């Protein structure tokens, strides 16, 4: 299974702090999402409802 973070669109404050932290450059402002990545918008919204919250030194975050 691939490991990736899910961004809850209801909790995101659009500060952009996560954008430079993504090692694969996969985070975009909602107005800048490339057409080929738009499917991830709905996936993030759906999966964020049940996803655990990564905080602090989370192994998912690579810390």
C-alpha atoms as an extended CHARMM CRD file, in Angstrom:
* protein
*
        63  EXT
         1         1  UNK       CA              0.0000000000        0.0000000000        0.0000000000  PROA      1               0.0000000000
         2         2  UNK       CA              1.2490000000        3.4830000000       -0.8100000000  PROA      2               0.0000000000
         3         3  UNK       CA              1.7630000000        5.8980000000        2.0420000000  PROA      3               0.0000000000
         4         4  UNK       CA              0.4190000000        9.3880000000        1.6160000000  PROA      4               0.0000000000
         5         5  UNK       CA             -1.0990000000       12.1500000000        3.6830000000  PROA      5               0.0000000000
         6         6  UNK       CA             -4.7000000000       13.1770000000        3.2900000000  PROA      6               0.0000000000
         7         7  UNK       CA             -5.5760000000       16.8370000000        3.6850000000  PROA      7               0.0000000000
         8         8  UNK       CA             -9.0000000000       17.5360000000        5.1670000000  PROA      8               0.0000000000
         9         9  UNK       CA            -10.3960000000       20.4110000000        3.0810000000  PROA      9               0.0000000000
        10        10  UNK       CA            -12.6250000000       21.4930000000        5.9780000000  PROA      10              0.0000000000
        11        11  UNK       CA             -9.6310000000       21.8380000000        8.3260000000  PROA      11              0.0000000000
        12        12  UNK       CA             -7.1560000000       23.2980000000        5.8310000000  PROA      12              0.0000000000
        13        13  UNK       CA             -6.6570000000       27.0380000000        6.3260000000  PROA      13              0.0000000000
        14        14  UNK       CA             -4.9080000000       27.4970000000        2.9580000000  PROA      14              0.0000000000
        15        15  UNK       CA             -1.7030000000       28.7880000000        4.5570000000  PROA      15              0.0000000000
        16        16  UNK       CA              0.4950000000       26.8650000000        2.1020000000  PROA      16              0.0000000000
        17        17  UNK       CA              2.9260000000       25.6550000000        4.7900000000  PROA      17              0.0000000000
        18        18  UNK       CA              2.5550000000       22.0360000000        3.6400000000  PROA      18              0.0000000000
        19        19  UNK       CA              3.4260000000       22.7330000000       -0.0110000000  PROA      19              0.0000000000
        20        20  UNK       CA              7.2330000000       22.9830000000        0.3790000000  PROA      20              0.0000000000
        21        21  UNK       CA              7.2160000000       20.0800000000        2.8770000000  PROA      21              0.0000000000
        22        22  UNK       CA              5.8560000000       17.5420000000        0.3810000000  PROA      22              0.0000000000
        23        23  UNK       CA              8.7940000000       15.4540000000       -0.9070000000  PROA      23              0.0000000000
        24        24  UNK       CA              7.0100000000       14.5730000000       -4.1570000000  PROA      24              0.0000000000
        25        25  UNK       CA              5.5380000000       18.0300000000       -4.8390000000  PROA      25              0.0000000000
        26        26  UNK       CA              1.9950000000       16.6620000000       -4.7730000000  PROA      26              0.0000000000
        27        27  UNK       CA              0.2870000000       19.4480000000       -2.8190000000  PROA      27              0.0000000000
        28        28  UNK       CA             -1.3180000000       22.3110000000       -4.7060000000  PROA      28              0.0000000000
        29        29  UNK       CA             -3.6080000000       25.2030000000       -3.8830000000  PROA      29              0.0000000000
        30        30  UNK       CA             -7.1150000000       24.1380000000       -4.8530000000  PROA      30              0.0000000000
        31        31  UNK       CA             -7.0600000000       26.6180000000       -7.7260000000  PROA      31              0.0000000000
        32        32  UNK       CA             -3.7530000000       25.2280000000       -9.0720000000  PROA      32              0.0000000000
        33        33  UNK       CA             -4.4410000000       21.4810000000       -9.1540000000  PROA      33              0.0000000000
        34        34  UNK       CA             -3.3390000000       20.0580000000      -12.5320000000  PROA      34              0.0000000000
        35        35  UNK       CA             -6.1120000000       18.3840000000      -14.5240000000  PROA      35              0.0000000000
        36        36  UNK       CA             -4.4680000000       14.9590000000      -14.1880000000  PROA      36              0.0000000000
        37        37  UNK       CA             -4.4960000000       15.2740000000      -10.3720000000  PROA      37              0.0000000000
        38        38  UNK       CA             -8.0700000000       16.5120000000       -9.8700000000  PROA      38              0.0000000000
        39        39  UNK       CA             -9.3220000000       13.0450000000       -8.8620000000  PROA      39              0.0000000000
        40        40  UNK       CA             -7.3690000000       13.5020000000       -5.6050000000  PROA      40              0.0000000000
        41        41  UNK       CA             -9.6130000000       16.3930000000       -4.5280000000  PROA      41              0.0000000000
        42        42  UNK       CA            -12.6300000000       14.1260000000       -3.9870000000  PROA      42              0.0000000000
        43        43  UNK       CA            -10.4360000000       11.3360000000       -2.6200000000  PROA      43              0.0000000000
        44        44  UNK       CA             -8.9760000000       13.6660000000        0.0320000000  PROA      44              0.0000000000
        45        45  UNK       CA            -12.4080000000       14.8920000000        1.0410000000  PROA      45              0.0000000000
        46        46  UNK       CA            -13.8370000000       11.3670000000        1.3160000000  PROA      46              0.0000000000
        47        47  UNK       CA            -10.8780000000        9.7230000000        3.0440000000  PROA      47              0.0000000000
        48        48  UNK       CA            -10.1720000000       12.5820000000        5.4530000000  PROA      48              0.0000000000
        49        49  UNK       CA            -13.3550000000       11.7720000000        7.3680000000  PROA      49              0.0000000000
        50        50  UNK       CA            -11.8860000000        8.4670000000        8.5970000000  PROA      50              0.0000000000
        51        51  UNK       CA             -8.1410000000        9.1120000000        8.4410000000  PROA      51              0.0000000000
        52        52  UNK       CA             -6.0580000000        9.4240000000       11.6090000000  PROA      52              0.0000000000
        53        53  UNK       CA             -4.5060000000       12.7960000000       12.3330000000  PROA      53              0.0000000000
        54        54  UNK       CA             -0.7140000000       12.8820000000       11.9480000000  PROA      54              0.0000000000
        55        55  UNK       CA              0.8890000000       15.0790000000       14.5750000000  PROA      55              0.0000000000
        56        56  UNK       CA              4.3620000000       15.7000000000       15.9340000000  PROA      56              0.0000000000
        57        57  UNK       CA              6.9930000000       13.0910000000       15.0430000000  PROA      57              0.0000000000
        58        58  UNK       CA              4.7790000000       10.9560000000       12.8620000000  PROA      58              0.0000000000
        59        59  UNK       CA              6.5280000000        8.1700000000       10.9080000000  PROA      59              0.0000000000
        60        60  UNK       CA              4.2600000000        9.0180000000        7.9740000000  PROA      60              0.0000000000
        61        61  UNK       CA              5.7860000000       12.4750000000        7.9230000000  PROA      61              0.0000000000
        62        62  UNK       CA              9.2840000000       11.0700000000        7.8400000000  PROA      62              0.0000000000
        63        63  UNK       CA             10.2900000000       12.5610000000       11.1890000000  PROA      63              0.0000000000
